[in-house]
């Protein structure tokens, strides 16, 4: 086949790999239609643009914090509720 030729593969089920060489898949929809649908780089970049990745943290409880009490609405309080930790609790984040 010459580079300008096309082949309609609509309705076929692929059972093997497709070697694209240095070519690209183009013409993807602007938004993927399902969980296993292909996504364009533009779509992934747009979705990831608001993310701010952080290093992982280790949480440990080793001793009570006698000078601290939970306010009931902050991030630490929500973490303690999620982990079902008694109050007061020491949290060490590295």
C-alpha positions in Angstrom: 0.0 0.0 0.0 1.2 3.5 -0.7 1.2 6.1 2.1 -1.8 7.8 0.6 -4.0 4.6 0.6 -6.5 4.0 3.4 -8.2 0.9 4.7 -11.5 1.0 6.5 -11.2 -1.2 9.7 -14.6 -0.2 11.1 -16.5 -3.0 12.7 -13.5 -5.3 13.0 -12.2 -6.8 16.2 -8.4 -6.6 16.6 -6.8 -9.7 18.0 -3.2 -8.7 17.9 -0.9 -5.7 18.2 -0.7 -2.9 15.7 2.8 -1.7 15.0 2.6 2.0 14.3 6.3 2.6 13.7 6.9 6.3 14.1 3.3 7.1 13.1 0.6 8.3 15.5 -3.1 7.7 16.1 -5.0 10.8 15.2 -8.6 12.0 15.2 -9.4 10.9 18.7 -12.6 12.6 20.2 -12.0 15.6 22.4 -13.4 13.6 25.4 -13.1 9.8 25.8 -16.4 8.0 25.6 -15.7 5.3 28.2 -13.3 3.9 30.8 -11.3 2.0 28.2 -11.5 4.6 25.4 -8.3 6.2 24.1 -7.6 9.7 25.3 -5.7 12.4 23.4 -2.7 14.1 24.9 -4.6 17.4 24.9 -7.4 15.8 27.0 -5.0 14.3 29.5 -3.0 17.6 29.8 -6.3 19.5 30.4 -7.4 17.1 33.1 -4.0 17.1 34.8 -3.5 20.8 34.6 -5.0 21.5 38.0 -3.1 18.8 39.9 -0.3 19.6 42.2 1.4 16.3 43.1 3.0 16.1 46.6 5.5 13.7 48.1 3.9 10.9 50.1 3.6 11.3 53.9 3.9 8.8 56.7 1.5 9.1 59.6 2.3 7.7 63.0 0.8 7.9 66.5 3.4 7.5 69.3 2.3 9.7 72.2 -0.6 12.0 73.2 -0.4 15.7 72.6 -1.5 17.2 75.8 -1.3 20.8 74.6 -3.5 20.3 71.5 -7.2 19.7 71.1 -9.1 19.0 67.9 -11.2 21.9 66.7 -13.7 19.6 65.0 -13.5 21.0 61.5 -9.8 21.1 60.3 -7.8 18.8 58.2 -6.2 17.1 61.2 -9.6 16.4 62.8 -10.9 14.9 59.5 -7.8 12.7 59.3 -8.3 11.5 62.9 -11.9 10.7 62.2 -10.9 8.8 59.0 -8.3 6.8 60.9 -10.6 6.4 63.9 -7.8 7.7 66.3 -8.5 8.7 69.9 -8.0 12.3 70.8 -5.5 13.7 71.7 -3.2 11.9 69.2 0.3 12.6 68.0 0.7 12.8 64.2 4.1 12.8 62.7 4.3 13.7 59.0 7.7 13.4 57.3 
